[in-house]
């Protein structure tokens, strides 16, 4: 976040925070946990799969339990600024998740469709010139049954 970002227009701020959200989930998909966790404040709160996780170290510990063999992709859409106050911005978006438990060593995995649609609410706060995640919740809107 540049000094002007805190006072930037809504379209510019929306673009900046949406890009950060995309980066966050790309890092999750690519198992780059250190980079992903660094996007949280030190005491950031993450509601993931019904579990409240507080702080970078705790988030990192939970991520270490994710199966390394699965391929997962998170697709973010419909992002908008839901709330803007002094010192904080709440971005909401939909996340569609696709997963394959044991992808082949080569080639493209075949899946029947997405497995979940979540509402993602992310509260960003400015810290030392950049926007960090103070809170993020991922709440299921739909759980998709296998075909």
Steps between C-alpha positions, in 0.01 A plus 500: 500500500642835408434805713226601257329159519329576830328795330467346155178483311280198546575349153876521559473358849269223378752408230791499746324288763351263244851442361621423852214256550589322176864487609398359840310208348762437232760461775266261682450297180875483443582404861699822553388531858768735630409759236129448563525524878707820468189663351334483845563734791695337782177425687280451192189286535409244233171309498577201279290184476309596816816549706611837640878530476676798657853617422751428229663207681169323563390555139830357376461195728150427364619535141778250565231232544358549146553196276795576272375261231179677411462765233263779592407823329304789645318725253401842634212702352257782575738693729372825641573734790232421755620742766752781516591672826802690621782249525315197360330372187284188470503328162248229415523251215383157397748215490439189292738219590603210278691201637656176385634274775768311307577675173690301238876552471445638152199627313195687615290354783135428419243620754120509499472862612572735788463374854407821679383859466595724793436859593839647590507811717842657548578795728813686392686750719796721406824392671832666419388615157322185384159339539504190721220261589369555853212255457379264234203267503413235244139390551336239275209622289473166315664163542484315173416130504718273286337395174 
